[in-house]
Amino acid sequence: MSSSGPACGDRRLRADAAGNRARLVSAAQQVFGEEGVAAPLTRVAEQAGVGIATLYRRFPDRDSLIAAAFDDVLERYRRNAEQALAEPDPWEGFAALVLGVGGLAAENLGFAHLVQASTPVRHCSGDAVPPSFETVLAVLERAKEAGACAPTSAWTTCRCCPSPWPGSSRPPVTTPRTPGGGTPCSS
């Protein structure tokens, strides 16, 4: 779904309401990119040129605004995880996932903030855990089983990797190893 399309469950919007929604999504992308996903929603409304009541009319809570603002990039994240899992070589799949997620974070600062946020993000589908989370964990588990990562490594503990589930927090750092024995995530 495009970020400018109707919100989850929204009925067809009047032209002015649809315009407000599109401005709010665009403003959220900008504000969250600059200040992180915990930025005050009043800043988003101000940036969009609408009142806070209009923001809450279109998006009943922060999570629904975040889901709309990052819907496109989260879809790309999901596809990246699925492609990494489909890669025959576990290390190549893991490396492709790290590079893909890193690329998304580099091109979309808001996404970089999102993957490092401390609270899980509810997605438009209403899933408590996005399907991409399970896919990313499967990529990591496959790499660990093949010896491409240390058996004790976890995606969320790798310094060079954002969290697999946008919005989840990370425990202390450990480092996976490469097939050649090096550590791509060394300090």
C-alpha atoms as one frame of an Amber mdcrd trajectory, in Angstrom:
protein
   0.000   0.000   0.000   1.278   3.444  -0.831   1.859   5.900   1.999  -0.510
   8.315   0.343  -3.383   5.795   0.192  -6.147   5.414   2.771  -5.216   4.392
   6.300  -5.990   0.939   7.601  -9.733   0.561   7.772 -10.454   4.098   6.539
 -13.437   4.514   4.264 -13.091   6.646   1.158 -11.982  10.122   2.249 -13.178
  13.487   1.005 -10.582  15.323  -1.079  -9.643  17.721   1.739  -9.391  14.885
   4.280  -7.269  12.833   1.874  -5.029  15.865   1.366  -4.650  16.290   5.129
  -3.799  12.623   5.477  -1.164  12.785   2.731   0.393  15.900   4.314   0.421
  14.183   7.715   2.154  11.083   6.313   4.738  13.226   4.531   5.301  15.350
   7.640   5.629  12.227   9.793   8.293  10.832   7.460  10.224  14.087   7.723
   9.813  14.664  11.462  10.470  11.023  12.384  13.513  11.101  10.114  14.894
  14.145  11.909  13.829  13.436  15.483  13.022   9.723  15.637   9.685   7.974
  16.011   9.221   9.315  19.539   9.032  12.903  18.218   6.051  14.868  19.522
   2.987  14.381  17.338   2.309  18.087  17.702   5.472  18.613  15.592   4.055
  16.325  12.900   0.743  18.209  12.877   2.549  21.561  12.800   4.782  20.426
   9.916   1.681  19.239   8.011  -0.092  22.543   8.601  -3.007  20.968  10.484
  -4.161  20.846  14.089  -3.488  17.968  16.451  -7.195  17.033  16.360  -6.934
  16.504  12.592  -3.913  14.255  13.128  -5.866  12.137  15.637  -8.916  12.051
  13.365  -6.797  10.452  10.645  -4.523   8.407  12.947  -5.965   7.353  16.304
  -2.538   6.622  17.797   1.187   6.981  17.164   1.522   3.398  15.890  -1.025
   3.917  13.118   0.811   7.063  11.979   4.160   5.258  12.070   2.696   2.326
  10.109   1.379   4.686   7.434   4.592   6.720   7.288   6.780   3.648   6.838
   4.435   1.316   4.971   6.433   1.418   1.724   9.843   0.960   3.337   8.532
  -1.831   5.593   7.256  -3.618   2.486  10.727  -3.314   0.944  12.180  -4.596
   4.224   9.860  -7.622   4.052  10.845  -8.364   0.435  14.537  -8.023   1.336
  14.115 -10.564   4.150  12.291 -13.008   1.856  14.989 -12.701  -0.830  17.700
 -13.286   1.778  15.932 -16.425   2.988  15.596 -17.668  -0.597  19.362 -17.269
  -1.184  20.828 -20.815  -1.380  24.016 -19.940   0.538  23.238 -19.065   4.199
  26.132 -16.595   4.511  25.212 -14.853   1.255  21.610 -14.617   2.459  22.668
 -13.145   5.786  25.080 -10.702   4.124  22.423  -9.646   1.608  19.979  -9.036
   4.450  22.459  -6.891   6.378  23.329  -4.891   3.257  19.668  -4.504   2.269
  18.538  -3.332   5.685  21.567  -1.060   5.935  20.678   0.426   2.551  17.108
   1.081   3.652  18.344   2.749   6.828  20.853   4.859   4.874  18.283   6.141
   2.400  15.523   6.676   4.940  16.694   8.169   8.215  13.229   7.697   9.676
  13.513   3.954   9.043  16.905   3.988  10.780  15.201   5.545  13.817  12.326
   3.087  13.541  14.520  -0.027  13.626  16.208   1.298  16.749  13.042   2.351
  18.604  12.243   0.801  21.947   8.598  -0.120  21.353   7.236  -2.569  18.777
   5.400  -1.086  15.829   1.942  -2.343  14.910   1.613  -2.713  11.175  -1.332
  -1.895   8.950  -2.264  -5.579   8.834  -2.784  -5.462  12.604  -0.163  -8.186
  13.128   1.462  -7.850  16.538   4.644  -9.340  15.076   5.277  -8.487  11.446
   5.831 -11.525   9.204   9.244 -10.104   8.259  10.408 -10.648  11.853  10.027
 -14.412  11.530  11.719 -14.343   8.118  14.702 -12.375   9.432  15.069 -14.764
  12.352  14.957 -17.698   9.908  17.797 -16.102   7.888  19.884 -15.727  11.059
  19.129 -19.241  12.303  20.065 -20.710   8.924  23.365 -18.768   8.940  24.095
 -19.962  12.490  23.333 -23.586  11.596  25.699 -23.353   8.603  28.461 -21.914
  10.806  28.340 -18.508   9.113  27.517 -16.831  12.441  28.505 -17.797  15.958
  25.917 -20.104  17.549  25.349 -17.584  20.347  24.905 -14.588  18.061  21.534
 -12.934  17.758  20.469 -10.443  15.107  19.469  -7.955  17.749  22.931  -8.087
  19.338  24.979  -7.410  16.201  26.300  -3.831  16.153  26.153  -3.489  12.379
  22.596  -4.809  12.112  19.428  -2.958  12.944  16.862  -4.958  14.846  14.980
  -7.517  12.708  11.656  -6.227  13.909  11.312  -2.514  13.430  10.560  -1.097
  16.799  12.184  -3.782  18.944  14.954  -3.009  21.397  18.357  -4.659  21.498
  20.163  -6.530  24.278  23.967  -6.216  24.847  26.300  -6.597  21.877  27.865
  -9.853  20.610  29.435 -10.405  17.212  28.835 -13.057  14.551  31.772 -14.461
  12.589  32.252 -14.743   8.882  32.858 -18.116   7.199  36.576 -17.226   7.143
  36.588 -16.670  10.906  36.620 -12.845  10.853  34.130 -10.652  12.628  32.299
  -8.230  10.339  30.699  -6.560  13.328  33.830  -5.950  15.372  34.090  -2.718
  17.313
